[in-house]
């Protein structure tokens, strides 16, 4: 078994997977990457599950960022001390799917627990992403998200913009960002988390542009990256120009830029819907909008693709422990839990029943914009360009892209050069990961 495209990890972390003979409680270790407000949600879910029954005890353990958690899990498996459950971000899906023998498909786990996984009960866009081409579910949907637009309403008002009307297209976003900077309402008009996931992968899907051949890698692991198209180049050159004008500010490779919105440094942010908890907790006067698109893109806006993460179960544990995992997944799937998780965190409700219950409760009417990420993902049937992105070494491909974007934003190369380099280097890395 090989985990392709992942750097070696120096040391393994022992999993907490032992039964307590005194109380005959089977302990289930859950490694996750939830920080801040979302970590509080994880801890609460574990406490509630543990209090709901007496046979099993879930032990959540924060392992750092998504990439750090994935690396820790790989190291633990190699050391033959894997956790029972590990939260893996969407970009790690191809890595885990290629890890033959390392994971136990969620369908098998649920069967051992006397449960079944009915895909028709879940949002189709989510289940499709975490399934094999044959439709077998490999991991359990937990926290799925869609990128949306956040903005500071007070800054909009100060800059003479309508605080109740978020910009819809990228040209409108750029105009608003420049106006905010020029008015002195904020030091920067625009920032973004995850330039790879939001600015490239979802940008492609939302504007119905090809990211790569073979349906962006979903139809075949052997595919070519093609994201250096004219509209891709135009978009990233716009960001580079705004960075030169000090209107756009780069915050980092993952979710670091969220702090720039919360602190008041920047006024507009494209970020995961799962980042809502921290924005709410900040107390800022915020507004929500849909992910911007280019009006000249044919078919745009199309549909966004899921981010967030799913829960993977490692192989090598006992049937008794898998029964505990199945019980925990059953708990997480309940309408009450899914509705609450969606409403307090900003992540999507992964079950249709929880979505309908939330809608029937009047939650979306009382909280404008909170239905936006769901509508973005479910609004249109996916095209070959918008089903998602999958590669056996997608974390490595994102690292390459980030390196090229950072050079571009530093004024060291054009957007055309950055995307050409990212495609060329990425294609070479993909072929190497495939053993070619």
N, C-alpha and C positions, 0 to 999 in steps of 0.2 A: 504493500500500500504506500502510495506517495501523495503528499499534499503538494501540488504543483504551484510554482510561482510564489511561494511564501518563504521569506528568509528564515534561516535557522534561529532557533531560540536557545539561549544559553542554558537555562535551567527550567525544570518542570516544577509545577506547583501541585502538591498532593491534593486529591479530591477528598471532600468530606463525605465518605460513603460507607457508613458502618451502622449496624443495627445496635440499639441499646438493649442488652440482655435484661437489665433491671425492669424496663417498662415495655419491652418487646415492641419498641417503636422503630420502624424502618425509616432511616434518614435519607433524604433525597437532596443531593447537592445541585444547586442552580447557579451557574456562573453567568454574570450579566455585565452590560456596559452602560447601565443607566445612572447618570449623575444628576445632581441638583434635585429639582422637583420630581423628576421621573424616578429617581432612586427611592424617594419617599413612597411612591406608588408601589414599587416592587416590594419594599419592606412590609407595607400594609397588606398586600395580597398574600404574602407568605404567612403573616400572622393570622389572617382570617382563615386561610385554608387549614393551618395547623389547629386552630380553635374549632373548626367545623367537624373534626373527626379525631380519633385517637390512635389510628394505626400507623400514620405516616407523619413525618416532619420535614418540611421543605426548608433548606438552609441556603438562603441567597447570599451570594458573595460577589462584590463588585471587583472587576478585574481590569478596570481602566477603560480606555477608548475602545471603540469597535475593533480596530486592527489589533490592539493589544490583547483584547479578550480572545480573538481568533487565534493569535499566536500562542497564548497561554494554553488554550485547549489543545492545540496541535502538540505542544511540548508535553502536556500531561498524557495524551494518548500514547505518544512515543515512549513515555516512561511507564506505560501500563498502569496509570493512575488517573484515568479520565473522570470528569464529573459525570453525573447522570444526564443533566440537561445543560446546554450552553446556548446562549443567545448569540446568533450570528447575523450580522447585518447583510442586507440584500446583496452587496458586492461579493460576499463570501459564499454565495449560493453555488456558483460553479466549482469553487474549491472543494466544498463539502460533497457535492455530487460526484466529484471525481475521486473522492477518498474511499475507494472500495474497501469494505471490511471495517471501516472506522465508525460508521453510523448504523443505527437500527431505524429503518423507516417508521415513521409515526403510525402508519396503518397497522404494522405488526405490533407495535407497542400497545395500541388501543385494543387490538384483538385479545392480547394477553390479559388485559384488564376487563374483558367482557364488554368493551365499548366498540363502537364503529365510528368511522369518520365519514360523514355524509357531505360531500363537497357542495351539493346543491344548497346547503344552508349557509355557505360562506360567500363573500363577495368574489365573483368569478375572476376578476383581475388579479386578486391576491393568490387564490389557490392555484391558478394556472402558472404563476411565476415559480411557485415552490413545488411543482410536480415534474416528474419525468416526462419525456415526449409521449410516453404511453398513458399518461394520466395518473400515475401512482404518486400519492402525496408522500414526500420524504421528510418534511419538517412541519411543525405546528405553527400556524400564523399567530403571532402575539401582538406586536406593535407595528402596524403598517402606517405609512404616512405618505403624503403628497406635498410637493413644494408649493408654497403660496407666497403672497406678498404681504408684508407687514409694513405699517408706516406710522409715524408719529403725527397725530392729529394736531397737536399744538404747533408743531413746526410748519405744517401745511397752512394753518390759519395765519401764522406770522409771516409766511412768504407770499400771502395773497392767493393761495390755492384753496379749493373747496375741500375741507376736511372730511366731508361725507362722500366724496367721489374719488376713489383710488384710480390711478391711471391703469388703463386696460392693455395698451400696446407698449412695446419697447420704445418706440419714438416718443410716446407720451411720458414714459418713465424718465427718459433722458432729459426731456425738456423740463419736467418738474424738478429733477435733481439739480440741474443747472440754476433754476430759479431759486431754489432753496439756498444754494451756496452763495449766489449773488446777493440775496437779500440779507444774509447774515443770520438766517434762522438756525443754521447749524454749520459746523465746520466741514461736513461732507454731506452730499445729497444721497448717495447710493452705496450700498455694500451688499455682499452676498456670502452666505456659507456655501460650502461644497460646490466649487466651480466645476468639478467633474460630474457629480450626480445631477445638480440643478442646471448648471450652465452648459453642459455638453449632452449628457444622456437624456434628461427630461426636456431640454431645449429641442433636441432632435425629435423626440416623440410628439411633443406639444405642437411643433411646427410641421409634423409629418415629413421629416427629413431622415434619410438613411444614416445610421451611425456606422453600420458595417453590413457586409453581405451576409447571406444565409440567415435572414431575419435577425440581424444583429447578434448572431451566435446562438440563437435558440433552435434553429433548424439543424445546425452542425457545429461541432466544436472547432472545426477547421474553417475559418472565415477570415475576411480581410476588413480592416478598418477603413472607412471612407468618409470620416467626419470632417475632412478638409474641403468641403463644398463652398461655393460662393457665399451663401447666406450664413453659414457657420463663421466664415472668415469675416464677413461684414459685422456680425455681432461682436466677436471678440476684438475686432479693431475699434469698435465703438467703446468698449470697456477700456481698452488701452488708451484711447484718446481722452476719455473722462478721467483716467488715472493721472495722465499728464497735466490735466487742468485742475487736479486735486478735488474733483467732484466725486469720483469713485475712490473708495479706500478698500484695499485688500486686507482682510482680517486673518486669513489663515486657510489651511487646507480642508478643515472639517467644519465644526460649528462655532469656531472662535468669533466670527464676525457678529454673532448674535449679541455679544457684549457691547458692540459699537452702537447698536440700536438702543439697548437698555440704558446705556450710560448717557445717551443724548448726543453722542458725537455725530452719528449719522441718522438720517431721517427715513430712508427707505431701505428695506431689507428683503431679499428673497431667501427663504429658509423653509425647512421642513415644518409641516403642520404640527409635528411632535414637539416643536420648540415653544409651543404656546404657553405651557405651564410657567416657564421662567419669565416670559413677557408679562403674563398676568400678575405673577408674584412681585414684579418690579413696581407695580402701581402706576406705570406710565399710561397716558391717554393714547391708546393705540387703535388702529383700524386694520381691517383685513381686506385683501383683494385676491383675485385669481392670479395665477402665474401669467406674466405678460407674454405676448406673442408678436410676431411680425405680420402685419395685415397682408403683405404681398406673398406670404407663404401659402401655397395652394392647400386647401383643406384645413387650415389653421383657424381656431385652435382645434386640435385633434383629441388626444387623451394623454394624461400623464401616466407614468409608470410608478409602481410602488417602491417606496424606500422603507426605512425602518428595519425591522428584523423579524426573524422567526426563531423558534426553539427547536434545536436539533438534539437528538438523543444518541449518546455514544453506545457503541457495542461493548460487550464484555461484562455486563451486570447480570444479576439473577432475575428470574421471572418474578419473584416477590417484589423486587425493587421496581421492575417495569410496571407492575400493577399499581404501585404507588404513583409513578409518573403518569399513568393513564388516568388515575383519579384526579391528579392535579390538573391535567389538561381538560378534563371534564368540568372541573370547577372554573377554570379560566374561560370556558366557552359559554357559561351561563349568561342569560340575557342581562341579569342584574350586574354582573361583573363587567361584561363587554360594554354595556351602556355607560357605566360609571367611568371605566377606563377611557372611553372616548370623550366623555364630557369634561373630565378633569385634566386630561393630558394633551388633547388635540390630535391624538392618533385616531385613525379610522376604526370604527367598530367592524371587526372582521366578520361578524355574522349578520345576515340580512335581517334576522329577527330583532337584533339589538338596534340596528339602524332604524327599522320601522317603529320600534318602541320609543326611540329618542325623538323621532319626528312627531309621533302621536302625542308626546308629552308637551309639545310646544317649545321645546328647547331651542330649535333653530330660529323660531320667531323672536324669542327673547334674546338670542345671541347671534346677531347678524354676522354672516361670513363663516360661521362654523360648519355649514354644510358644504362650503366651497370645495374642499379637497376631495370629498366623496363624489360630487358632481363632475369634477375634473376627470376623475378616473373612470366613471361609469357613463359619462355623457355620450360617448360614441363607441361603436365596436372597434377594437384595435385593428390597425393595418399592419402589414409586415414591418413597417418602420416604427411601430409604437407598442409592440408587445412587451418590450423590455430589452435588457442587454445582459448577455451571459457569456463569460469566458472562464477558462480554467485558471487563469491568472489575472483576473480583473483588478485585484488590489495592486498588482505590479503595474498594470496598464494605467491605473489612476495616478500612481506615483510618477510615472513618465510624463503624463499630461500635466500634472502639477508643476513639475520642473520646468516644462516649456512655458506654461502660463506665467510663472513667476519671472522668468527671463523677459517675457513680453511686457509684463506690467512694470518691470524695472527699466524699460526703454531699450533693452538690449537686442530686440528683434521685433519684427512685425507680426501681426496675427497670422498672416499667410505662412510665414516661416515657422511660427510656433505650432500651428496645426499640421503642417507638412511634416515637421520633425516628429511630432507626437504620433502621427499615423505610421511613418516609416519605422521609427524605433519600436512602436507598439506591435506592428506586424512581425518584426524580427523576434521580439520577445515572445509573442504568441506561438510562433513556429518552434522556437526553442523549448517552450513549455510542453508542446505537443510531441517533443522528441524528434523533430525534423531538422 
